[in-house]
Structures are given as C-alpha cells and as structure tokens.
C-alpha cells in the first residue's frame, strides 16, 4: 500500500482532508466561483460567467483556497460538495 506523503493527506486515500469551514467566510464572488467550479465549469467559462478575466478567476480560486487552508482545486470542490455551496 502506498503511503501518502502529502501534508495533511488522509493516510488511506492520499486526499487532503476537507476543512470544516463555513461557506460564509467567502465573498459573494468567491462563492459564485466555487459553485461554478463545482458544476464542472472551466476557468474560461467561469470568467465568462462572472464577467472577469481568467487570471481574476485564478486569483479568486487562490483566495478561496487560502481562506479554507487548502492547496488544490480538487479539495475545494470536495469542500463545496460537502457544504452544499449551491444552497448558499
């Protein structure tokens, strides 16, 4: 069995744990970006959806990850599903 070496990774799956942080910490735009990312939209589709550049979308994703204390968009999507951000 492979041992996860990622910081804070689950020893069985290798996945970063989903943080227990309320969606309320995100700005309205960050919440919209999280919703669109969870819906499977690409960065360019999200940019079109929020009338911003792809670089701004990446900036929002980085800000979200920083607020949640995570390192990647996969964990961001897992968090968004767990906290049902679509309802926020």
Jmol script that loads the backbone (N, CA, C; Angstrom):
load data "model"
ATOM      1  N   UNK A   1       0.844  -1.181   0.000  1.00  0.00           N
ATOM      2  CA  UNK A   1       0.000   0.000   0.000  1.00  0.00           C
ATOM      3  C   UNK A   1       0.889   1.244   0.000  1.00  0.00           C
ATOM      4  N   UNK A   2       0.538   2.197  -0.826  1.00  0.00           N
ATOM      5  CA  UNK A   2       1.289   3.448  -0.928  1.00  0.00           C
ATOM      6  C   UNK A   2       0.980   4.330   0.276  1.00  0.00           C
ATOM      7  N   UNK A   3       2.000   4.900   0.855  1.00  0.00           N
ATOM      8  CA  UNK A   3       1.827   5.799   1.994  1.00  0.00           C
ATOM      9  C   UNK A   3       1.743   7.221   1.464  1.00  0.00           C
ATOM     10  N   UNK A   4       0.714   7.931   1.881  1.00  0.00           N
ATOM     11  CA  UNK A   4       0.539   9.318   1.436  1.00  0.00           C
ATOM     12  C   UNK A   4       1.609  10.190   2.068  1.00  0.00           C
ATOM     13  N   UNK A   5       2.247  10.992   1.256  1.00  0.00           N
ATOM     14  CA  UNK A   5       3.293  11.877   1.755  1.00  0.00           C
ATOM     15  C   UNK A   5       2.877  13.344   1.699  1.00  0.00           C
ATOM     16  N   UNK A   6       1.679  13.594   1.221  1.00  0.00           N
ATOM     17  CA  UNK A   6       1.193  14.960   1.125  1.00  0.00           C
ATOM     18  C   UNK A   6       0.899  15.504   2.519  1.00  0.00           C
ATOM     19  N   UNK A   7       1.236  16.755   2.742  1.00  0.00           N
ATOM     20  CA  UNK A   7       0.970  17.388   4.030  1.00  0.00           C
ATOM     21  C   UNK A   7      -0.500  17.263   4.375  1.00  0.00           C
ATOM     22  N   UNK A   8      -0.791  16.628   5.499  1.00  0.00           N
ATOM     23  CA  UNK A   8      -2.162  16.519   5.970  1.00  0.00           C
ATOM     24  C   UNK A   8      -3.017  15.550   5.184  1.00  0.00           C
ATOM     25  N   UNK A   9      -2.443  14.765   4.318  1.00  0.00           N
ATOM     26  CA  UNK A   9      -3.235  13.861   3.484  1.00  0.00           C
ATOM     27  C   UNK A   9      -3.790  12.712   4.301  1.00  0.00           C
ATOM     28  N   UNK A  10      -4.953  12.238   3.903  1.00  0.00           N
ATOM     29  CA  UNK A  10      -5.557  11.064   4.501  1.00  0.00           C
ATOM     30  C   UNK A  10      -4.654   9.878   4.192  1.00  0.00           C
ATOM     31  N   UNK A  11      -4.307   9.087   5.203  1.00  0.00           N
ATOM     32  CA  UNK A  11      -3.353   8.004   5.004  1.00  0.00           C
ATOM     33  C   UNK A  11      -3.896   6.886   4.131  1.00  0.00           C
ATOM     34  N   UNK A  12      -5.197   6.752   4.001  1.00  0.00           N
ATOM     35  CA  UNK A  12      -5.773   5.691   3.183  1.00  0.00           C
ATOM     36  C   UNK A  12      -5.989   6.127   1.735  1.00  0.00           C
ATOM     37  N   UNK A  13      -6.402   7.348   1.514  1.00  0.00           N
ATOM     38  CA  UNK A  13      -6.742   7.789   0.160  1.00  0.00           C
ATOM     39  C   UNK A  13      -5.704   8.716  -0.453  1.00  0.00           C
ATOM     40  N   UNK A  14      -4.867   9.325   0.362  1.00  0.00           N
ATOM     41  CA  UNK A  14      -3.914  10.296  -0.148  1.00  0.00           C
ATOM     42  C   UNK A  14      -4.531  11.656  -0.404  1.00  0.00           C
ATOM     43  N   UNK A  15      -5.828  11.804  -0.108  1.00  0.00           N
ATOM     44  CA  UNK A  15      -6.515  13.073  -0.343  1.00  0.00           C
ATOM     45  C   UNK A  15      -6.329  14.005   0.841  1.00  0.00           C
ATOM     46  N   UNK A  16      -6.247  15.278   0.526  1.00  0.00           N
ATOM     47  CA  UNK A  16      -6.190  16.291   1.573  1.00  0.00           C
ATOM     48  C   UNK A  16      -7.543  16.315   2.276  1.00  0.00           C
ATOM     49  N   UNK A  17      -7.565  16.393   3.616  1.00  0.00           N
ATOM     50  CA  UNK A  17      -8.850  16.423   4.312  1.00  0.00           C
ATOM     51  C   UNK A  17      -9.661  17.666   3.950  1.00  0.00           C
ATOM     52  N   UNK A  18     -10.976  17.507   3.932  1.00  0.00           N
ATOM     53  CA  UNK A  18     -11.869  18.630   3.643  1.00  0.00           C
ATOM     54  C   UNK A  18     -11.980  19.474   4.909  1.00  0.00           C
ATOM     55  N   UNK A  19     -11.697  20.770   4.807  1.00  0.00           N
ATOM     56  CA  UNK A  19     -11.754  21.619   6.001  1.00  0.00           C
ATOM     57  C   UNK A  19     -13.184  21.816   6.495  1.00  0.00           C
ATOM     58  N   UNK A  20     -13.314  22.023   7.786  1.00  0.00           N
ATOM     59  CA  UNK A  20     -14.615  22.265   8.399  1.00  0.00           C
ATOM     60  C   UNK A  20     -14.807  23.778   8.544  1.00  0.00           C
ATOM     61  N   UNK A  21     -14.940  24.449   7.401  1.00  0.00           N
ATOM     62  CA  UNK A  21     -15.066  25.906   7.351  1.00  0.00           C
ATOM     63  C   UNK A  21     -16.371  26.250   6.649  1.00  0.00           C
ATOM     64  N   UNK A  22     -17.151  27.126   7.251  1.00  0.00           N
ATOM     65  CA  UNK A  22     -18.438  27.529   6.685  1.00  0.00           C
ATOM     66  C   UNK A  22     -18.255  28.308   5.384  1.00  0.00           C
ATOM     67  N   UNK A  23     -19.142  28.093   4.408  1.00  0.00           N
ATOM     68  CA  UNK A  23     -19.098  28.893   3.179  1.00  0.00           C
ATOM     69  C   UNK A  23     -19.269  30.383   3.438  1.00  0.00           C
ATOM     70  N   UNK A  24     -19.759  30.750   4.610  1.00  0.00           N
ATOM     71  CA  UNK A  24     -19.959  32.151   4.949  1.00  0.00           C
ATOM     72  C   UNK A  24     -18.680  32.973   4.992  1.00  0.00           C
ATOM     73  N   UNK A  25     -17.512  32.313   5.011  1.00  0.00           N
ATOM     74  CA  UNK A  25     -16.247  33.058   5.025  1.00  0.00           C
ATOM     75  C   UNK A  25     -15.889  33.603   3.647  1.00  0.00           C
ATOM     76  N   UNK A  26     -16.565  33.115   2.611  1.00  0.00           N
ATOM     77  CA  UNK A  26     -16.258  33.543   1.246  1.00  0.00           C
ATOM     78  C   UNK A  26     -17.061  34.779   0.857  1.00  0.00           C
ATOM     79  N   UNK A  27     -16.467  35.602   0.010  1.00  0.00           N
ATOM     80  CA  UNK A  27     -17.199  36.741  -0.549  1.00  0.00           C
ATOM     81  C   UNK A  27     -18.245  36.208  -1.522  1.00  0.00           C
ATOM     82  N   UNK A  28     -19.238  37.010  -1.882  1.00  0.00           N
ATOM     83  CA  UNK A  28     -20.234  36.549  -2.858  1.00  0.00           C
ATOM     84  C   UNK A  28     -19.609  36.086  -4.177  1.00  0.00           C
ATOM     85  N   UNK A  29     -18.591  36.792  -4.647  1.00  0.00           N
ATOM     86  CA  UNK A  29     -17.942  36.389  -5.899  1.00  0.00           C
ATOM     87  C   UNK A  29     -17.187  35.078  -5.723  1.00  0.00           C
ATOM     88  N   UNK A  30     -16.475  34.929  -4.615  1.00  0.00           N
ATOM     89  CA  UNK A  30     -15.763  33.678  -4.349  1.00  0.00           C
ATOM     90  C   UNK A  30     -16.737  32.510  -4.257  1.00  0.00           C
ATOM     91  N   UNK A  31     -17.873  32.738  -3.635  1.00  0.00           N
ATOM     92  CA  UNK A  31     -18.889  31.693  -3.527  1.00  0.00           C
ATOM     93  C   UNK A  31     -19.409  31.307  -4.909  1.00  0.00           C
ATOM     94  N   UNK A  32     -19.624  32.290  -5.762  1.00  0.00           N
ATOM     95  CA  UNK A  32     -20.086  32.011  -7.132  1.00  0.00           C
ATOM     96  C   UNK A  32     -19.036  31.221  -7.908  1.00  0.00           C
ATOM     97  N   UNK A  33     -17.770  31.584  -7.749  1.00  0.00           N
ATOM     98  CA  UNK A  33     -16.684  30.848  -8.404  1.00  0.00           C
ATOM     99  C   UNK A  33     -16.665  29.404  -7.913  1.00  0.00           C
ATOM    100  N   UNK A  34     -16.804  29.203  -6.611  1.00  0.00           N
ATOM    101  CA  UNK A  34     -16.822  27.843  -6.055  1.00  0.00           C
ATOM    102  C   UNK A  34     -17.988  27.038  -6.620  1.00  0.00           C
ATOM    103  N   UNK A  35     -19.152  27.666  -6.733  1.00  0.00           N
ATOM    104  CA  UNK A  35     -20.327  26.986  -7.297  1.00  0.00           C
ATOM    105  C   UNK A  35     -20.080  26.575  -8.743  1.00  0.00           C
ATOM    106  N   UNK A  36     -19.538  27.494  -9.542  1.00  0.00           N
ATOM    107  CA  UNK A  36     -19.295  27.207 -10.957  1.00  0.00           C
ATOM    108  C   UNK A  36     -18.211  26.147 -11.135  1.00  0.00           C
ATOM    109  N   UNK A  37     -17.185  26.203 -10.300  1.00  0.00           N
ATOM    110  CA  UNK A  37     -16.133  25.196 -10.355  1.00  0.00           C
ATOM    111  C   UNK A  37     -16.702  23.823 -10.011  1.00  0.00           C
ATOM    112  N   UNK A  38     -17.560  23.774  -9.011  1.00  0.00           N
ATOM    113  CA  UNK A  38     -18.187  22.521  -8.599  1.00  0.00           C
ATOM    114  C   UNK A  38     -19.117  21.984  -9.678  1.00  0.00           C
ATOM    115  N   UNK A  39     -19.710  22.880 -10.453  1.00  0.00           N
ATOM    116  CA  UNK A  39     -20.596  22.470 -11.549  1.00  0.00           C
ATOM    117  C   UNK A  39     -19.808  21.943 -12.747  1.00  0.00           C
ATOM    118  N   UNK A  40     -18.477  22.018 -12.670  1.00  0.00           N
ATOM    119  CA  UNK A  40     -17.650  21.483 -13.743  1.00  0.00           C
ATOM    120  C   UNK A  40     -17.231  22.495 -14.785  1.00  0.00           C
ATOM    121  N   UNK A  41     -17.442  23.769 -14.503  1.00  0.00           N
ATOM    122  CA  UNK A  41     -17.066  24.811 -15.460  1.00  0.00           C
ATOM    123  C   UNK A  41     -15.547  24.988 -15.494  1.00  0.00           C
ATOM    124  N   UNK A  42     -15.045  25.303 -16.666  1.00  0.00           N
ATOM    125  CA  UNK A  42     -13.620  25.605 -16.822  1.00  0.00           C
ATOM    126  C   UNK A  42     -13.359  27.034 -16.342  1.00  0.00           C
ATOM    127  N   UNK A  43     -12.091  27.359 -16.197  1.00  0.00           N
ATOM    128  CA  UNK A  43     -11.728  28.716 -15.782  1.00  0.00           C
ATOM    129  C   UNK A  43     -12.269  29.740 -16.770  1.00  0.00           C
ATOM    130  N   UNK A  44     -12.172  29.463 -18.063  1.00  0.00           N
ATOM    131  CA  UNK A  44     -12.674  30.430 -19.052  1.00  0.00           C
ATOM    132  C   UNK A  44     -14.197  30.542 -18.996  1.00  0.00           C
ATOM    133  N   UNK A  45     -14.889  29.446 -18.735  1.00  0.00           N
ATOM    134  CA  UNK A  45     -16.350  29.505 -18.589  1.00  0.00           C
ATOM    135  C   UNK A  45     -16.737  30.296 -17.345  1.00  0.00           C
ATOM    136  N   UNK A  46     -16.000  30.087 -16.263  1.00  0.00           N
ATOM    137  CA  UNK A  46     -16.265  30.848 -15.036  1.00  0.00           C
ATOM    138  C   UNK A  46     -16.006  32.326 -15.291  1.00  0.00           C
ATOM    139  N   UNK A  47     -14.913  32.635 -15.987  1.00  0.00           N
ATOM    140  CA  UNK A  47     -14.590  34.030 -16.309  1.00  0.00           C
ATOM    141  C   UNK A  47     -15.733  34.675 -17.075  1.00  0.00           C
ATOM    142  N   UNK A  48     -16.274  33.973 -18.063  1.00  0.00           N
ATOM    143  CA  UNK A  48     -17.419  34.499 -18.814  1.00  0.00           C
ATOM    144  C   UNK A  48     -18.624  34.682 -17.901  1.00  0.00           C
ATOM    145  N   UNK A  49     -18.833  33.734 -16.992  1.00  0.00           N
ATOM    146  CA  UNK A  49     -19.998  33.768 -16.109  1.00  0.00           C
ATOM    147  C   UNK A  49     -19.980  34.891 -15.091  1.00  0.00           C
ATOM    148  N   UNK A  50     -18.777  35.318 -14.698  1.00  0.00           N
ATOM    149  CA  UNK A  50     -18.692  36.401 -13.710  1.00  0.00           C
ATOM    150  C   UNK A  50     -18.149  37.688 -14.326  1.00  0.00           C
ATOM    151  N   UNK A  51     -18.028  37.716 -15.650  1.00  0.00           N
ATOM    152  CA  UNK A  51     -17.515  38.890 -16.365  1.00  0.00           C
ATOM    153  C   UNK A  51     -16.155  39.332 -15.838  1.00  0.00           C
ATOM    154  N   UNK A  52     -15.226  38.386 -15.829  1.00  0.00           N
ATOM    155  CA  UNK A  52     -13.872  38.664 -15.358  1.00  0.00           C
ATOM    156  C   UNK A  52     -12.877  37.946 -16.264  1.00  0.00           C
ATOM    157  N   UNK A  53     -11.620  38.248 -16.089  1.00  0.00           N
ATOM    158  CA  UNK A  53     -10.583  37.567 -16.863  1.00  0.00           C
ATOM    159  C   UNK A  53     -10.284  36.208 -16.233  1.00  0.00           C
ATOM    160  N   UNK A  54      -9.727  35.290 -17.011  1.00  0.00           N
ATOM    161  CA  UNK A  54      -9.310  34.007 -16.434  1.00  0.00           C
ATOM    162  C   UNK A  54      -8.299  34.190 -15.293  1.00  0.00           C
ATOM    163  N   UNK A  55      -7.448  35.208 -15.402  1.00  0.00           N
ATOM    164  CA  UNK A  55      -6.486  35.474 -14.336  1.00  0.00           C
ATOM    165  C   UNK A  55      -7.197  35.870 -13.044  1.00  0.00           C
ATOM    166  N   UNK A  56      -8.288  36.630 -13.161  1.00  0.00           N
ATOM    167  CA  UNK A  56      -9.051  37.019 -11.981  1.00  0.00           C
ATOM    168  C   UNK A  56      -9.718  35.795 -11.356  1.00  0.00           C
ATOM    169  N   UNK A  57     -10.200  34.877 -12.188  1.00  0.00           N
ATOM    170  CA  UNK A  57     -10.800  33.640 -11.671  1.00  0.00           C
ATOM    171  C   UNK A  57      -9.751  32.848 -10.893  1.00  0.00           C
ATOM    172  N   UNK A  58      -8.545  32.737 -11.450  1.00  0.00           N
ATOM    173  CA  UNK A  58      -7.460  32.036 -10.747  1.00  0.00           C
ATOM    174  C   UNK A  58      -7.159  32.728  -9.418  1.00  0.00           C
ATOM    175  N   UNK A  59      -7.195  34.054  -9.415  1.00  0.00           N
ATOM    176  CA  UNK A  59      -6.971  34.810  -8.189  1.00  0.00           C
ATOM    177  C   UNK A  59      -8.049  34.496  -7.155  1.00  0.00           C
ATOM    178  N   UNK A  60      -9.304  34.426  -7.606  1.00  0.00           N
ATOM    179  CA  UNK A  60     -10.397  34.065  -6.697  1.00  0.00           C
ATOM    180  C   UNK A  60     -10.207  32.650  -6.158  1.00  0.00           C
ATOM    181  N   UNK A  61      -9.810  31.716  -7.023  1.00  0.00           N
ATOM    182  CA  UNK A  61      -9.571  30.333  -6.583  1.00  0.00           C
ATOM    183  C   UNK A  61      -8.468  30.287  -5.531  1.00  0.00           C
ATOM    184  N   UNK A  62      -7.401  31.050  -5.753  1.00  0.00           N
ATOM    185  CA  UNK A  62      -6.312  31.102  -4.777  1.00  0.00           C
ATOM    186  C   UNK A  62      -6.777  31.701  -3.460  1.00  0.00           C
ATOM    187  N   UNK A  63      -7.611  32.737  -3.529  1.00  0.00           N
ATOM    188  CA  UNK A  63      -8.138  33.355  -2.310  1.00  0.00           C
ATOM    189  C   UNK A  63      -9.023  32.374  -1.546  1.00  0.00           C
ATOM    190  N   UNK A  64      -9.857  31.637  -2.269  1.00  0.00           N
ATOM    191  CA  UNK A  64     -10.729  30.639  -1.637  1.00  0.00           C
ATOM    192  C   UNK A  64      -9.877  29.582  -0.943  1.00  0.00           C
ATOM    193  N   UNK A  65      -8.898  29.054  -1.665  1.00  0.00           N
ATOM    194  CA  UNK A  65      -8.030  28.027  -1.084  1.00  0.00           C
ATOM    195  C   UNK A  65      -7.311  28.561   0.154  1.00  0.00           C
ATOM    196  N   UNK A  66      -6.876  29.808   0.105  1.00  0.00           N
ATOM    197  CA  UNK A  66      -6.230  30.415   1.264  1.00  0.00           C
ATOM    198  C   UNK A  66      -7.160  30.513   2.459  1.00  0.00           C
ATOM    199  N   UNK A  67      -8.389  30.934   2.226  1.00  0.00           N
ATOM    200  CA  UNK A  67      -9.362  31.054   3.315  1.00  0.00           C
ATOM    201  C   UNK A  67      -9.717  29.696   3.907  1.00  0.00           C
ATOM    202  N   UNK A  68      -9.715  28.668   3.065  1.00  0.00           N
ATOM    203  CA  UNK A  68     -10.062  27.326   3.531  1.00  0.00           C
ATOM    204  C   UNK A  68      -8.850  26.568   4.067  1.00  0.00           C
ATOM    205  N   UNK A  69      -7.655  27.086   3.796  1.00  0.00           N
ATOM    206  CA  UNK A  69      -6.444  26.410   4.241  1.00  0.00           C
ATOM    207  C   UNK A  69      -6.150  25.145   3.455  1.00  0.00           C
ATOM    208  N   UNK A  70      -6.456  25.177   2.158  1.00  0.00           N
ATOM    209  CA  UNK A  70      -6.219  24.015   1.304  1.00  0.00           C
ATOM    210  C   UNK A  70      -5.268  24.390   0.175  1.00  0.00           C
ATOM    211  N   UNK A  71      -4.788  23.364  -0.536  1.00  0.00           N
ATOM    212  CA  UNK A  71      -3.766  23.598  -1.552  1.00  0.00           C
ATOM    213  C   UNK A  71      -4.212  23.369  -2.983  1.00  0.00           C
ATOM    214  N   UNK A  72      -5.403  22.819  -3.201  1.00  0.00           N
ATOM    215  CA  UNK A  72      -5.756  22.467  -4.574  1.00  0.00           C
ATOM    216  C   UNK A  72      -7.255  22.584  -4.829  1.00  0.00           C
ATOM    217  N   UNK A  73      -7.599  22.693  -6.118  1.00  0.00           N
ATOM    218  CA  UNK A  73      -8.998  22.868  -6.506  1.00  0.00           C
ATOM    219  C   UNK A  73      -9.821  21.603  -6.317  1.00  0.00           C
ATOM    220  N   UNK A  74      -9.190  20.435  -6.349  1.00  0.00           N
ATOM    221  CA  UNK A  74      -9.932  19.196  -6.108  1.00  0.00           C
ATOM    222  C   UNK A  74     -10.504  19.200  -4.700  1.00  0.00           C
ATOM    223  N   UNK A  75      -9.701  19.598  -3.733  1.00  0.00           N
ATOM    224  CA  UNK A  75     -10.182  19.677  -2.353  1.00  0.00           C
ATOM    225  C   UNK A  75     -11.222  20.776  -2.224  1.00  0.00           C
ATOM    226  N   UNK A  76     -11.053  21.863  -2.971  1.00  0.00           N
ATOM    227  CA  UNK A  76     -12.054  22.932  -2.971  1.00  0.00           C
ATOM    228  C   UNK A  76     -13.409  22.383  -3.426  1.00  0.00           C
ATOM    229  N   UNK A  77     -13.416  21.598  -4.492  1.00  0.00           N
ATOM    230  CA  UNK A  77     -14.671  21.020  -4.998  1.00  0.00           C
ATOM    231  C   UNK A  77     -15.252  20.046  -3.978  1.00  0.00           C
ATOM    232  N   UNK A  78     -14.406  19.222  -3.363  1.00  0.00           N
ATOM    233  CA  UNK A  78     -14.905  18.293  -2.338  1.00  0.00           C
ATOM    234  C   UNK A  78     -15.520  19.063  -1.169  1.00  0.00           C
ATOM    235  N   UNK A  79     -14.887  20.169  -0.781  1.00  0.00           N
ATOM    236  CA  UNK A  79     -15.423  21.018   0.292  1.00  0.00           C
ATOM    237  C   UNK A  79     -16.780  21.591  -0.121  1.00  0.00           C
ATOM    238  N   UNK A  80     -16.860  22.105  -1.354  1.00  0.00           N
ATOM    239  CA  UNK A  80     -18.101  22.720  -1.838  1.00  0.00           C
ATOM    240  C   UNK A  80     -19.251  21.720  -1.866  1.00  0.00           C
ATOM    241  N   UNK A  81     -18.952  20.486  -2.228  1.00  0.00           N
ATOM    242  CA  UNK A  81     -19.988  19.444  -2.226  1.00  0.00           C
ATOM    243  C   UNK A  81     -20.399  19.123  -0.797  1.00  0.00           C
ATOM    244  N   UNK A  82     -19.422  18.975   0.085  1.00  0.00           N
ATOM    245  CA  UNK A  82     -19.719  18.646   1.490  1.00  0.00           C
ATOM    246  C   UNK A  82     -20.602  19.708   2.141  1.00  0.00           C
ATOM    247  N   UNK A  83     -20.315  20.974   1.858  1.00  0.00           N
ATOM    248  CA  UNK A  83     -21.074  22.057   2.476  1.00  0.00           C
ATOM    249  C   UNK A  83     -22.218  22.553   1.597  1.00  0.00           C
ATOM    250  N   UNK A  84     -22.489  21.845   0.512  1.00  0.00           N
ATOM    251  CA  UNK A  84     -23.622  22.146  -0.365  1.00  0.00           C
ATOM    252  C   UNK A  84     -23.677  23.639  -0.700  1.00  0.00           C
ATOM    253  N   UNK A  85     -22.576  24.156  -1.241  1.00  0.00           N
ATOM    254  CA  UNK A  85     -22.491  25.593  -1.524  1.00  0.00           C
ATOM    255  C   UNK A  85     -23.559  26.062  -2.503  1.00  0.00           C
ATOM    256  N   UNK A  86     -24.114  25.155  -3.265  1.00  0.00           N
ATOM    257  CA  UNK A  86     -25.175  25.533  -4.206  1.00  0.00           C
ATOM    258  C   UNK A  86     -26.361  26.158  -3.474  1.00  0.00           C
ATOM    259  N   UNK A  87     -26.568  25.810  -2.221  1.00  0.00           N
ATOM    260  CA  UNK A  87     -27.694  26.347  -1.446  1.00  0.00           C
ATOM    261  C   UNK A  87     -27.384  27.706  -0.821  1.00  0.00           C
ATOM    262  N   UNK A  88     -26.131  28.137  -0.861  1.00  0.00           N
ATOM    263  CA  UNK A  88     -25.758  29.415  -0.236  1.00  0.00           C
ATOM    264  C   UNK A  88     -26.034  30.566  -1.161  1.00  0.00           C
TER     265      UNK A  88
END
end "model"
wireframe off; spacefill off
backbone 0.3
color backbone group
